């Protein structure tokens, strides 16, 4: 992972937390009046851009066969789903606990909050079933229930499917670039058509999730291929010049987010500016990159996925004091809330996210090894059949050509060519399996002979 991109993810996750607290949960205060906080939901589009660039960088040359595609999906599933499931359940459980506490307080004559206990809708079975199959954000339903930020996870999960299918069937870099351009143009055309009827709400959370994700994700793919095209020319670019470019793009991105309500249709330029910002950070040097590589932002970046998913559970607990207290006491509640989010994110990262992510990697690696063994076995059987067929067509040996004394059985180590030590351990192991399976799958008579089957 590029360290500056990691830090940028941490900043984006924290901004989404502030948006949900001050704006969506109506905590109010001065931050709720800032355009950067009011429109911080646009940082989700930055997540999609980063995801597209990273997927193209890491998996652009790996999705070459069915086994690699299968391993890709296993890794992605175990990366997203376990924490999504746990935080969805904890978000529902937190609402039940809080509403139960309100009910208990009401029985004692104490009124907490402006509504009656369990008066708000907090659970819908149909939406929960969509969450279980990662379809809650693709446009079937648009509800702000349960762990509502997870809508973007469902979009990203199906974006992985589109990415894998495209890169598996389209192998040429030029064709991949043109396909990504076509997807971006189609999504942009869709938004511009819808914008004429819906106005500025077109990019509201949970609205048009798949087109929104496709647009930003494949902008990220184009960012990576664009960087590959110009990397040799920019290798000697000085760090101050690169830092100045990063600073300009960072200020432009934040200014566009702040002015989102006044942009009209130009709001769709924001994902493109995000793409340029990410592109400028790919060298991982420069003044902005250095700032994003500081230890606090790196910690936020590492835990960004957990922060993004777990903060709704914590927000449910702090919702009443966040709305009840005015300034400046409100900021003390905000500080405790943020610390609680970071602590909960640390716990979920350590005990849920990392263990299940590593389990997915092991399972994906095991599947690739099994497919390699099966391929080696099939290849050995085919090779053996060809060799035996060739031997049956060879001329009959004369008695004088037959050795008078049967040669002793040779050890397998003398029959196999030495595997070069320069190739990777996995390939070296696969080569040994193939050669060994070819030897041990032979009929006993051939194996115990001099192991000479035929000419050639």
MILOTOR-612716 format. One record per atom (N, C-alpha, C, CB): residue in one letter; x, y, z. Coordinates in pm, whole numbers, plus 50000, padded with zeros to 5 digits. Glycine has a CB too. Layout:
aXYZ;...
***
This chain:
x500854988150000;x500005000050000;x500885012450000;x499045000050123;x500555022349917;x501265035049915;x500895042850041;x500935043149786;x501905046950117;x501665052250250;x500865065250247;x502985054650321;x501115073950150;x500355086350144;x498895083750110;x500975095850041;x498635073850026;x497245070049996;x496575064350120;x497195059749880;x497325056750199;x496795051350325;x496365062650418;x497845042450395;x497225072750431;x496865084050516;x495655091650464;x498035093450528;x495545092750331;x494385099650273;x493095092250305;x494545100950122;x493125079050304;x491945071250342;x491545074050487;x492225056350323;x492515075650574;x492205078650714;x491515092050729;x493455078450797;x491995102250657;x491365115450661;x489935114650608;x492175125550579;x489745107450497;x488405106250439;x487445099350535;x488475098450306;x487895088750602;x487035081650697;x486615090750812;x487745069250752;x487555098650864;x487235107550976;x486255118450932;x488505113851032;x486375123450810;x485445133650761;x484025127950747;x485925139250626;x483915115450705;x482595109250697;x481985107850836;x482695095350629;x482815104750936;x482325104051074;x481755117451118;x483465099651170;x482455128351089;x481985141651127;x480685145151054;x483045152251097;x480575141150929;x479345143850855;x478155136850919;x479495139450708;x478315124350955;x477215116851014;x476845122351152;x477575101951025;x477825127251226;x477535132351361;x476895146151355;x478815132751445;x477545155651289;x477105169551294;x475925172351201;x478245178651259;x475855165351088;x474835168550989;x473705158350991;x475445169050849;x474035145550967;x472985135450957;x472295133151091;x473565122450904;x473075132751200;x472495130951333;x472035144151396;x473515124251425;x472235155251328;x471765168351370;x472315172651506;x470245168351373;x473625170551524;x474245175451645;x474375190751643;x475615168951664;x474425196151524;x474485210651512;x475835216351552;x473415216851596;x475805228951594;x477045235651629;x477695242051508;x478005225951694;x478825248551531;x479535255451423;x479975246051312;x480745262751479;x480505233951341;x480945225251231;x479825221651134;x481535212651287;x478585221151182;x477475217651094;x477215228550990;x476215215151175;x477765240651010;x477585251450915;x478705252050812;x477495264550989;x479745244250831;x480855244450737;x480515235950615;x482155239350804;x480745241550498;x480455234050376;x481275221450364;x480685242750257;x482505221550416;x483365209750408;x482785198150486;x484765212950458;x482105201150599;x481475190650679;x480105186950622;x481335195050826;x479355196850577;x478035194150520;x478115185050397;x477355207350482;x479175186150321;x479325178350198;x480385167650210;x479665187450083;x480725163950335;x481795154150355;x481415140250306;x482165153550501;x480135137950272;x479755125050216;x480435122850081;x478225124150200;x480935133450018;x481645131949891;x482965124649907;x481865145349828;x483475123650030;x484715116250051;x484515101350022;x485215118250194;x483275096750020;x483015082849979;x483445080849834;x481515079149996;x483245090949750;x483715090049611;x485235089249605;x483215102049530;x485905095849699;x487355094549707;x487755080249740;x487925104249812;x486985073749830;x487235059549858;x487165051249731;x486225054349961;x486145053749649;x485985045949525;x487155048349429;x484655049549457;x487605060849418;x488745063949330;x489995056549378;x488995079249325;x490255057249508;x491425050349563;x491325035349541;x491565053349713;x490135029749562;x489945015349544;x490225011249399;x488525011349584;x489715018949302;x489965015449163;x491445015949128;x489205024749072;x492155026149176;x493585027149147;x494365015649211;x494125040549197;x494035012249335;x494765001549405;x494464987949342;x494395001249554;x493204985449305;x492874972649241;x493614971049108;x491364971549219;x493684981749030;x494394980948903;x495884978848925;x494154993648821;x496424985149028;x497854983749056;x498204969649105;x498274994049161;x497394964249195;x497724951449258;x497314939549172;x497054950549395;x496124940349110;x495574928649041;x495554930048889;x494194926149091;x496144940648836;x496094942548692;x496724931248613;x496774955148657;x497764924948669;x498444913948600;x498204900448667;x499934916748595;x497274899548759;x497084886948833;x495844879148791;x497004889848980;x494884885548731;x493624878748699;x493754872048562;x492414888748700;x494624861948555;x494924855548427;x494224842148409;x496394853648414;x493754836148516;x493064823348505;x491984822348611;x494054811648516;x491214811348604;x490104809648697;x490544808948842;x489344797448662;x491694802648867;x492174801549003;x492514815049064;x493374792649009;x493104823848986;x493444837049037;x492184845549059;x494384844148940;x491194844148973;x489934851348993;x489254846349119;x488994849748870;x489264833249138;x488654827449259;x489374832549384;x488704811949254;x490704832849382;x491464837749496;x491164852549521;x492964835749475;x490994860249415;x490664874449427;x489344876349501;x490604881149289;x488334868749462;x487024870349526;x487044865449671;x485964862749447;x487784854949698;x487874850149836;x488514860949924;x488704837049844;x489594866849878;x490264877349956;x489354889349976;x491554881749887;x488674893649871;x487804905349881;x486614902649973;x487314909449743;x486064890549964;x484914887250049;x485314887450196;x484334873350011;x486424881050229;x486864880650369;x487384894250415;x487934870050389;x487724902750322;x488144916350358;x486934924950397;x488904922950242;x485814923150329;x484664931850349;x483604925850441;x484044935050218;x483234913350420;x481984908350476;x481994906150627;x481634895550410;x483034899950687;x482944897350833;x482704909950915;x484214890750881;x483474920550890;x483274932750968;x481934939250934;x484414942550944;x481514938450809;x480204943650771;x479094936750848;x479974942050621;x479154923550858;x478114916150929;x478114919651078;x478314900950911;x479294919951138;x479374922851282;x478874936851313;x480814921151332;x479294946751237;x478894960551265;x477414963051234;x479754970251186;x476864955651138;x475424956751114;x474644951751236;x475024948650988;x475054940551290;x474394935051408;x474594944051531;x474914920751437;x475804949351547;x476044958151663;x475274971351650;x477554960851679;x475114976251526;x474334988551508;x472874986351546;x474424993551362;x472314974951507;x470944971751546;x470854969751696;x470444959151472;x471824962551751;x471834960251895;x471974972951976;x472944950751931;x472774982451925;x472944995151997;x471645002952003;x474035003651931;x470865002751896;x469565009651897;x468635003151999;x468925009351756;x468634989952002;x467764983052098;x468164986452242;x467834967752076;x469484986652268;x469954989752404;x469585004152442;x471474987752414;x469825013552351;x469545027652382;x468055029852401;x470085036752270;x467235024352311;x465785026052326;x465275018952451;x465065020652201;x465885007552485;x465515000852610;x465855009252731;x466214987452620;x466995016152727;x467365025052838;x466385036752847;x468795030352820;x465955041952732;x464955052752734;x463635047952794;x464725058152591;x463265035552759;x462015030052813;x462125028352964;x461685016652746;x463275023253011;x463455021553155;x463445034953226;x464775014153185;x464065045253164;x464045058553226;x462635064353226;x465005068053151;x461875061653119;x460495066653114;x459645060253223;x459885063852976;x459895047453253;x459165040953360;x459465047253497;x459495026053363;x460685053153505;x461055059853630;x460695074553630;x462545058253656;x460015078953524;x459575092853516;x460575102453456;x459225097553649;x461625097353392;x462665105753331;x462535104753180;x464095101453378;x462415116153113;x462285116452968;x463655119252905;x461255127252924;x464135109952823;x465405111452753;x465125112952604;x466355099452780;x465545124152548;x465315126252406;x463945131952379;x465495113452330;x463725135852254;x462465142052217;x461395132552171;x462705151852112;x461705119552156;x460715110052107;x460505099052212;x461155103851972;x459395092252196;x459075081152286;x459995069252257;x457585077152272;x460225060752357;x461065048852334;x460475039952223;x461205040652463;x461345035352136;x461005026552024;x460005033151927;x460425013352077;x459955046551928;x459055053451835;x459685054951697;x458675067151890;x461005053751688;x461685055251560;x461845041451496;x463075062151579;x461805041051364;x462005028451293;x463495025151296;x461485029351144;x463825013551348;x465235009951360;x465544996351297;x465645009951505;x464534989351249;x464794976251189;x463754973551081;x464764965051296;x464244968650968;x463374964450859;x463934951450803;x463264975450748;x463134941050809;x463614927750770;x464054927250624;x462534917450795;x463274933450535;x463624932850394;x464984939450367;x462544939550309;x465244950450435;x466524957250417;x467654949150479;x466484971250477;x467384942650592;x468384934250656;x468774922450568;x467874929250791;x467784916550499;x468094905650408;x468964910350292;x466804899350356;x468714922450243;x469574927950139;x470994930150191;x469004941050085;x471094934350317;x472424936250375;x473184923050384;x472314942650513;x472474912250411;x473144899350424;x473754894750292;x472164888950474;x473164898750180;x473694894750049;x474364906449977;x472554889049961;x474684917050050;x475444928449996;x474734935149879;x476824923749952;x473434937149892;x472664943749786;x471964956349836;x471644934149728;x472344961149955;x471594972150015;x471884985549949;x471904972950161;x472964986649874;x473314999649818;x473255000649667;x474645003249862;x472744990449600;x472784990449454;x471544996949393;x472914976349403;x470595001349475;x469435008349423;x468125001249440;x469635011049283;x468134989049496;x466884981649517;x466044988749623;x467164967049559;x466704992849731;x466045000549836;x466995011849876;x465674991449960;x466425022949917;x467225034349963;x466785037950104;x467085046649867;x467325030950201;x466965033050341;x468205037150418;x466345020150402;x468035045850517;x469115049750608;x468885042450740;x469165065350628;x469005029350736;x468745020950853;x469975012550885;x467525011850829;x469955007251008;x470984998151055;x472345005051043;x470964984750974;x473324998550983;x474645004650966;x474675011250828;x475804994050980;x474045022850817;x473745028750687;x474975031950602;x472955041150706;x476195034650656;x477325036850564;x477705024450483;x478525041450642;x477195012850523;x477575000550452;x477004999750312;x477134988450531;x476155009450272;x475665009250134;x476835009450035;x474725021350109;x477905017050070;x479035018049978;x479815004949972;x479965029350021;x479734996750079;x480404983750075;x479754974549974;x480384977250213;x478424974749970;x477744966149873;x478084970549730;x476224966449895;x478154983749709;x478534988749576;x479954984249543;x478425004249571;x480864985449638;x482254981749612;x482384966749586;x483144985849728;x481614958749657;x481684944349636;x481314940749492;x480744936949734;x480264946749440;x479864943749302;x480754950749201;x478404947649279;x481414961449242;x482434967449156;x483604957949139;x482914980749214;x483934950549243;x484994940549231;x484624930049126;x485264933749366;x483354926249123;x482904916549022;x483094922348882;x481424912749045;x482644934748861;x482804940948729;x484284942148692;x482144954848727;x485104945848789;x486544947248764;x487164933848725;x487244952948889;x486834923248800;x487424910248772;x486984904848636;x487044900348881;x485714906448604;x485224901748473;x485914909348360;x483684903548463;x486014922448373;x486654930548269;x488114926648251;x486534945448302;x488854925748361;x490284923048350;x490584908548316;x490974926748479;x489644899548340;x489864885548303;x489684883548152;x488904876348380;x488664889848096;x488374887847955;x489104897847864;x486884888947932;x489504909047918;x490224919147839;x491664919547890;x489534933447849;x492584914347812;x493974913147857;x494854924747810;x494554900147809;x494494931247702;x495294942147649;x495134954747734;x494914945147503;x496254961247766;x496204973547844;x495404984347772;x497614978647874;x495624985647641;x494904995847566;x493404993147568;x495404996447421;x493014980447554;x491584977047556;x490984979747694;x491374962447517;x491744977047799;x491254979747935;x491044994747956;x492234974348040;x491965002547905;x491845017047920;x490605022147846;x493105024247866;x490405017547723;x489245022147647;x487935017247710;x489335017347503;x487935005047764;x486735000147833;x486435008547956;x486914985347872;x487465012348031;x487275020948149;x486765034648108;x488575022248228;x487305040047999;x486825052947950;x485355052047912;x487655057547829;x484965041147845;x483565039447806;x482645038947928;x483395026747722;x483065031848033;x482245030948155;x482105044748219;x482875020948256;x483185052148228;x483145065648286;x482215074748206;x484555071648293;x482315074148074;x481485082747989;x480015079148004;x481905081647841;x479695066348007;x478305062048022;x477735066448157;x478205046848008;x478515065048263;x478035069348396;x477855084448401;x479015064948505;x478785091648340;x478675106148338;x477445110548259;x479935112448278;x477195103948147;x476005106948069;x474735104048149;x476005098847938;x474745093148223;x473595089648308;x473345100648411;x473825076248378;x474385105248479;x474215115348582;x473745128648524;x475505117348658;x474295132348410;x473905145048351;x472445144748305;x474815148448233;x471995133148259;x470585131948221;x469675132748344;x470345118748146;x470065125948451;x469245125848572;x469295139348641;x469715114848668;x470425145948633;x470585158748702;x469575169048654;x471995164048682;x469235168548526;x468285178248473;x466905176748536;x468175176648322;x466625164748595;x465315162748657;x465335163348808;x464765149848615;x466485159548870;x466535158649016;x467315169849082;x467115145649056;x468135176749008;x468895187649067;x470015182649155;x467995196449147;x470395190149257;x471595186949335;x471465174549421;x471945198549422;x470265168649434;x470135156749518;x470625144049451;x468705155049558;x471075145149325;x471425133149251;x472585125649314;x471755136749110;x473465132549384;x474605126049446;x474425124249595;x475865133949419;x473175124749641;x472915122549784;x473255108149820;x471445125749820;x473595105549948;x473925091949987;x472805082149954;x474235091550136;x473185070249913;x472285059249881;x471485061449752;x471335057049995;x471725072249680;x471015074749555;x471955071649440;x470495089449548;x471495063249346;x472285059549228;x473645054049271;x472465071749135;x473635044549364;x474875039349420;x475795032849318;x474575029649526;x475255024049232;x476115017049137;x476705026349032;x475345006049068;x475925035148966;x476565044448872;x477585053548939;x475505052848804;x477275057749060;x478215066149133;x479515058649161;x477595071049265;x479395046149204;x480595038249230;x481365035049103;x480225025449300;x480655031548996;x481325028348869;x482115040348817;x480295023948764;x481515052248826;x482185064248777;x483505066348850;x481285076548795;x483475066748982;x484685069649059;x485685058049055;x484325072849205;x485205045649061;x486095034049062;x486915033548934;x485285021149081;x486265035048820;x487015033748694;x487785046548661;x486055030448580;x487445057748723;x488365069148720;x489665065248790;x487735081748787;x489545058048902;x490735053148971;x491545043548886;x490345046349100;x490885034748811;x491605025648720;x492375033748617;x490625015748650;x491745043948561;x492425052448462;x493575060248525;x491425062248398;x493435063848652;x494525070648722;x495765061948724;x494095074248866;x495585049248754;x496745040348761;x497395038548624;x496345026748817;x496605036148521;x497185034348389;x497785047348336;x496135029048292;x497175058648370;x497765071448334;x499105073548401;x496845082748369;x499195069448528;x500475070748599;x501525061648537;x500305067348748;x501165049548499;x502115040648434;x502635046448303;x501475027148410;x501775053548231;x502175058948101;x503185070248115;x500955063848025;x503055078348219;x503925090148232;x504995088348338;x503085102348264;x505015077048407;x505975075248516;x507425076948471;x505805061548576;x507855071148357;x509255073048318;x509625087748297;x509545065348191;x508695095848250;x508985109848224;x509015118148351;x507975115548127;x508245113848452;x508175121648575;x509105116448684;x506755121648627;x509925106748649;x510805100948750;x511775111148807;x511585089248692;x512195120348724;x513175130448767;x512515143248815;x514115133548654;x511205143448828;x510525155348877;x510895157749022;x508995154048863;x511275169949054;x511735173049189;x510585172149289;x512365187149194;x510935169049412;x509925167949517;x509205181049544;x510565163049645;x509895192749543;x509155205349562;x508105207749454;x510105216949565;x508435204749327;x507465206649220;x506285197049236;x508115204549082;x506595184649272;x505535174949294;x504675178949413;x506115161049314;x505305183949519;x504565188349636;x503655200149606;x505515192049747;x504135209349521;x503285220649482;x502065215849405;x504085230549397;x502255206049317;x501115200249243;x500125193649339;x501615190049139;x500645186349436;x499775179749534;x499005190049615;x500595170749627;x499675200749653;x499015211049735;x497895217849658;x500045221449783;x498145221149531;x497125227449449;x495915218349434;x497695231049311;x496145205449408;x495035196049389;x494295193649520;x495555182749332;x495015193449633;x494345191749763;x493435203649792;x495375189949876;x493945215749772;x493135227649796;x491945228049701;x493985240449781;x492165224449575;x491075224449478;x489995214249516;x491605221549338;x490415202549560;x489455192249600;x488615196949718;x490175179249636;x489255202249820;x488525206749939;x487635218749907;x489505210350051;x488095227549817;x487275239149781;x486025234749704;x488085249049697;x486165224949615;x485005220149540;x483995213349632;x485445210449431;x484495205949732;x483595199749830;x482855210549907;x484375190549927;x483575220849948;x482965231650026;x481895239049944;x484035241550072;x482115240549814;x481195248049728;x480215239149654;x481975256349629;x480035226849696;x479255217249621;x477855222249587;x479145204449698;x477205229149677;x475825233649655;x475725243949543;x475265239549784;x476825250849513;x476805261249410;x477375256649277;x477575273149458;x477755244049267;x478435239449146;x477485235449035;x479335227849179;x476255231849068;x475355226848965;x475865213748907;x475175237148854;x475825212548776;x476275200348710;x477785198448721;x475875200448565;x478505209148755;x479955207848771;x480335199548893;x480585221548781;x479345195548973;x479645186949086;x480285173849042;x478385184049166;x480035169948916;x480605157348866;x482065158748828;x479825152548746;x482595170748839;x484045172348821;x484815167948945;x484375186948788;x484135166849059;x484825163649184;x485525150149178;x483845163949299;x484865139149131;x485615126449124;x486845127249033;x484705115449074;x486795135348927;x487955136848839;x489095144148910;x487565144348711;x488745154348989;x489785161349066;x490355152049173;x489205174249132;x489495143949235;x489995133749328;x491005124749258;x488825125349385;x490675120749135;x491585112149060;x492945118649037;x490975108448927;x492945131549002;x494215138548983;x494985139549115;x493975152548925;x494255141649225;x494925142449356;x495585129049389;x493915146349466;x494865118149371;x495435104949396;x496615102449303;x494375093849379;x496495106449177;x497575104749081;x498845111849127;x497145109948943;x498705123849183;x499865131349229;x500525125049351;x499475145649260;x499775116749425;x500305110549545;x500945096949519;x499215108949647;x500785091549400;x501335078249370;x502855077349384;x500945074249232;x503625088149353;x505085087149378;x505445086049525;x505785099049319;x504515089449614;x504705088349759;x505795097849810;x505065073949796;x505935109149747;x506855119549794;x506245133149762;x508265118149728;x506725143249830;x506135156549818;x505605161149952;x505015156549713;x505265173949961;x504905179650091;x503595173750143;x504785194750079;x502595172250057;x501315166450102;x501485151750135;x500225168349995;x502245144750052;x502515130550079;x503225128850212;x503345124349966;x504185137750242;x504895136850369;x503955139250487;x506045147050373;x503025148750471;x502045151050578;x501155138850599;x501175163250545;x500725132650491;x499855120850502;x500595108650554;x499235117750367;x501925109050554;x502715097850605;x503055099250752;x503975096550525;x502565109550818;x502815110950961;x502125099651038;x502315124751013;x502635096651155;x502155085051229;x500675085651263;x502945083651356;x500125097151308;x498685097251338;x497825094251216;x498295110751394;x498175099951101;x497365097650982;x497565083450928;x497715107850873;x498765077950947;x498965064050908;x498115054750995;x500445060250919;x498025057951124;x497185049751213;x495735050651168;x497315054451361;x495275062751136;x493905064351087;x493695056550957;x493585079251065;x494695056750869;x494555049750742;x494465034650759;x495705053050653;x495305029350847;x495275014850871;x493925010650928;x496405010850968;x493355018951014;x492085015651078;x490885022051009;x492125019951223;x491055027450889;x489985035150824;x488745026650797;x490485041050693;x488935014150757;x487775005750728;x486965003150855;x488214992350665;x487655000350964;x486954998351091;x486305011251140;x487924993051197;x486985022551124;x486395035451163;x485115037951084;x487395046951141;x485175035250955;x484035037850867;x482815029550907;x484415035050722;x483025017150949;x481895008350977;x481435008751122;x482244994350941;x482345011051215;x481955009651356;x481405022651415;x483155005051438;x481595033951347;x481255046651411;x479745048451429;x481825058151331;x478925041751346;x477475043251362;x477005037051494;x476735036651244;x477595025951532;x477255019751661;x477575029151776;x478015006551679;x478755035251772;x479145044751877;x478285057251871;x480645048451864;x477965061751750;x477135073651733;x475745071551793;x477025077251585;x475215059651783;x473905056751842;x473925058751993;x473465042351808;x475015055052056;x475135056652201;x475265071352240;x476335048652254;x476015079052160;x476285093052193;x475275102552129;x477685096852149;x474245097352066;x473335106051991;x472605115952082;x472325097551915;x472055111152193;x471295120152280;x472175131052342;x470625112052391;x473315127952405;x474145138952459;x474685148152350;x475315133352540;x474945142752229;x475435151252121;x474435161752079;x475825143052003;x473145158352085;x472105168052050;x471635176252170;x470915160851989;x471795170852289;x471265177452409;x472125189352452;x471175167452522;x473435187452456;x474315197752511;x474665208052404;x475595191452568;x474735220452446;x475125231252357;x476615233752362;x474375243852390;x477015243652283;x478435247252282;x478765255152409;x478785255652154;x479945253952465;x481085245952419;x481105231652473;x482345252652456;x480125228052561;x480125214652618;x479955203952511;x479015213352722;x479345207652401;x479135198152292;x480475192652240;x478375204952177;x481495201152239;x482775196952184;x483475186852275;x483665208952161;x483165187352405;x483665177052495;x483025163552462;x483395180852642;x481705163952430;x481025151652388;x481625146552257;x479505154052371;x481925155752166;x482525151852038;x483875145352060;x482665163951945;x484675150952149;x486005145352176;x485895131252233;x486775154352274;x484985129252329;x484795115752385;x484265106252278;x483835116152507;x483355111352195;x482805103252086;x483895098651989;x481725111152011;x484765107751949;x485845104151856;x486785093951920;x486625116651813;x487145096152046;x488015086552116;x487355072852124;x488355091652257;x486055072552150;x485345059752157;x485325052952021;x483915061752208;x485165060651914;x485185054851779;x486555048851749;x484845065551673;x487625056151784;x488975051051757;x489265038551840;x490025061951788;x488805038451964;x489015026652048;x488245014751994;x488605029552194;x486985016851956;x486195005851900;x486785001151768;x484725010251879;x487295010551687;x487915006651560;x489174998451583;x488255019151477;x489925001951685;x491124994051717;x490744979851755;x491915000651832;x489684978351833;x489244965051875;x488754956751756;x488144966051981;x487904962751673;x487394955151558;x488494952051458;x486274962851489;x489464961251445;x490584958651354;x491414946751402;x491474971151341;x491664946351532;x492544935851585;x491854922351593;x493034939751723;x490574922251630;x489914909451660;x488964904751551;x489164910651789;x488644913251456;x487724909051348;x488364911151211;x486414916851357;x488754923451184;x489224926551049;x490474918751011;x489494941451036;x491524919551091;x492794913051057;x492684897851059;x493874917451153;x492114891551164;x492044876851161;x491274871451042;x491404871851287;x490144877451007;x489364872350894;x490024875650761;x487954878050898;x490704886850753;x491444890050630;x492554879950608;x492014904350636;x493284876550715;x494354866650702;x493794852850671;x495194866050831;x492644849650728;x492014836850697;x491624836050550;x490784834650784;x491144846950496;x490824847150354;x492044845350267;x490144860150319;x493164851350307;x494394849650231;x494854835150233;x495494858750287;x494774828850350;x495174814750358;x494274805950273;x495154809950503;x492974808550279;x492044800550201;x492264802650052;x490604804050238;x492514814950011;x492774817649869;x494064810949825;x492854832649844;x495114811549908;x496364804949873;x496234789949866;x497434808549971;x495434784149957;x495214769649955;x494494765549827;x494404765150077;x493524773549785;x492814770249662;x493714770749541;x491664779649642;x494644780549538;x495554781349425;x496504769549423;x496344794349429;x496964765049541;x497854753449547;x497134740849499;x498384751349689;x495864739049544;x495114727249502;x494904727049351;x493764726749572;x494614738649293;x494444739249148;x495764736449077;x493904752849106;x496884740949137;x498194738049078;x498514723249081;x499264745649151;x498154716549193;x498384702049202;x497524694549102;x498094697049345;x496254698749089;x495384692248991;x495914694148850;x493964697749002;x496384706148819;x496914708648686;x498154700248661;x497234723348669;x499024698948764;x500224690848748;x499854676148728;x501134692348870;x498844671348802;x498424657448786;x497874654748647;x497384653848891;x497024663848597;x496464662148463;x497574662548360;x495424673048433;x498524671748375;x499624672748280;x500464660048282;x500494684848311;x500684654348402;x501474642148410;x500784630548341;x501744638548556;x499464629348359;x498724618448293;x498744620048141;x497274618048344;x498574632248094;x498614634447949;x499994631247894;x498244648947916;x501034635747964;x502404633047920;x502694618147918;x503404640148010;x502184610948020;x502394596548026;x501684589547912;x501924590948160;x500444593647882;x499704587447773;x500414589547640;x498284593047765;x500954601547616;x501674604347491;x502934595947483;x502024619347481;x503634594847595;x504874587047596;x504614572447567;x505584588447730;x503544566847627;x503224552747605;x502804550547460;x502114548047700;x502044559947405;x501644558747264;x502854558947173;x500664569947226;x503804567547201;x505024568147121;x505814555247135;x505874580147163;x505854549547255;x506584537247278;x505974525647202;x506634534047426;x504634525347193;x503984514247121;x504234514946972;x502484514347147;x504584526846919;x504864528246777;x506324526446744;x504404541746730;x507194524846843;x508624523346816;x508914509246768;x509454526646942;x510014507046689;x510344493646638;x510684483946749;x511514494546541;x510404471046723;x510664460646822;x512164458846838;x509994447346781;x512624457946959;x514034456546985;x514514442346952;x514344459847131;x515744441046903;x516354428046880;x516824422347012;x517524429146781;x516934408847018;x517404402847145;x518754408147189;x517474387847131;x519604411347089;x520914416347127;x520874430047189;x521824416547009;x519764437347160;x519644450747215;x519104450947358;x518754459047128;x518544439447398;x517954438947532;x519044437147635;x516924427547542;x519104444947737;x520154443247840;x520044429447905;x520044454247948;x521214423247927;x521234409847986;x520834410348133;x522624403547972;x521124421148200;x520814422248343;x519954434548366;x522114423048428;x518824431948433;x517914443148460;x518604453248551;x516594438048526;x518514465548505;x519104476148587;x518284478148713;x519214489248508;x518964481148818;x518264483648944;x517424496348934;x519264484749061;x516424496649016;x515514508149015;x516274520949054;x514334505849112;x516104530948969;x516804543548996;x516014552049095;x517034551348865;x516704558949179;x515974568249267;x515404579849186;x516894573649378;x514284584949234;x513594595449161;x514454607949147;x512284598949229;x515374610249241;x516194622249234;x517124622149114;x517004623549360;x517514610149065;x518384609548948;x517604610348819;x519184596848949;x516304608548825;x515484608848704;x514954622648674;x514344599148718;x514914631548772;x514334644748752;x515444654948730;x513474648748873;x515244663748635;x516234674448615;x516244683848735;x515934682348485;x517374689448758;x517514698648871;x516674711048846;x518994702448895;x515854714748945;x515004726648932;x515854738848963;x513764725849028;x515874748748873;x516694760748900;x516294767449030;x516584770748785;x517284771749102;x517024778349230;x516584792849214;x518244777849317;x516644797849091;x516314811849070;x514824814449061;x516964816848947;x514004804049036;x512574806249026;x511964806749164;x511904795448941;x510724811349173;x510084813349302;x509824800049371;x508774821049285;x509724799949505;x509474787249577;x508194780449532;x509404789849726;x507124788249503;x505864782149462;x506024774949328;x504764792649453;x506704781449230;x506904775049102;x507834763049115;x507464784949002;x508874764049201;x509784752949219;x509054740949279;x510964757049309;x508154743849376;x507384733049437;x506444726649337;x506604738249558;x505794735149255;x504904729849153;x505634721349051;x504204741049083;x506874725149016;x507664717148921;x507994703548980;x508954724448882;x508384703349106;x508684690349170;x507444681549177;x509244692549311;x506294687549207;x505064679549212;x504764673549076;x503874688149260;x504914681448970;x504634676548835;x505544665048798;x504784687848734;x506854666448824;x507794655948788;x507594643448873;x509234661048803;x507344645649002;x507134634149089;x505864626649053;x507084638449235;x504784634049021;x503534627448984;x503694619848853;x502394637648973;x504504625248761;x504734617948636;x505434604748663;x505574626548539;x506354604448759;x507074592148789;x506184582148862;x508304595248873;x505454586748966;x504704577249049;x503394572848985;x504414583349184;x502924579748881;x501724575448812;x502004565248703;x501024587248754;x503274562048680;x503604552148578;x503204538148623;x505094552648546;x502894529548528;x502694515448564;x503954509748628;x502294507048441;x503774499948716;x504904494748792;x505994489048702;x504414484048888;x505564482648591;x506564476748504;x507474487048441;x505904468748397;x506884497948397;x507704508548339;x508574515148444;x506814518948271;x508034516648567;x508794523448670;x510014515248712;x507904526148790;x509894502048713;x510984493648758;x511974490248648;x510434480948816;x511664494248526;x512614492048417;x513654502948420;x511904491648280;x514394503948315;x515434514148309;x514854527948287;x516424511048199;x513504529148284;x512794541948270;x513064548048133;x513194551748382;x513454539448038;x513574544047901;x512314539947829;x514854538447831;x511514549347787;x510244546147726;x510324545647577;x509204556047767;x510924555447517;x511004555547371;x511954566447329;x509604557747307;x512354566147204;x513164577447154;x512334590247163;x513634574947008;x512974601447198;x512284614247209;x511544615447336;x511354616147096;
***
